[in-house]
Amino acid sequence: MPAFDDVWIDAVCAACDPVFESSDVGFVRQFSLSRPDHVSAILWEAEPLRFAAKYPDSRVQEAYGNQWPPHCIDQWLYFEPELAQVRLSLEGWDLPEIHVPVTGHGGGDGVAIAHVLARILAVPAPT
């Protein structure tokens, strides 16, 4: 079972942050705590108007209807150590949740996750 410790989280963020930054829609990273000092998820929030303008095919405006624009567009990375995976929940896309297998080695896991995100956001993947 992988351990999603601070070293792993830092490595994943180091791989994923540039992907979100290169999308140029104002993503900001947050953390979700399941208990004090225990990160259980990472959240990247995009600016709704910039996101909708860059990704009109995402149909995010239609999904919100008369509640448009929301405060932000959420892209979640949930840790599931018991399943040795992370679950991507990507608001604004007509996609099912995506499961990415992980090993607990932050560098490799981060690159694998970043490649999935880069493909969805249509930006260069990390090398």
Buried (B, 14 or more C-beta within 10 A) or exposed (E): EBEBEEEBBEBBBBBBBBBBBBBEBBBEBEEBEEEEEEBBBBBBBBBBBBBBEBBEEBEBBEBBEEEEBBEBBBBBBBBBBEEEBBBBBBBBBEEEEBBBEBEBBBEBBBBBBBBBBBEBBEBEBBE
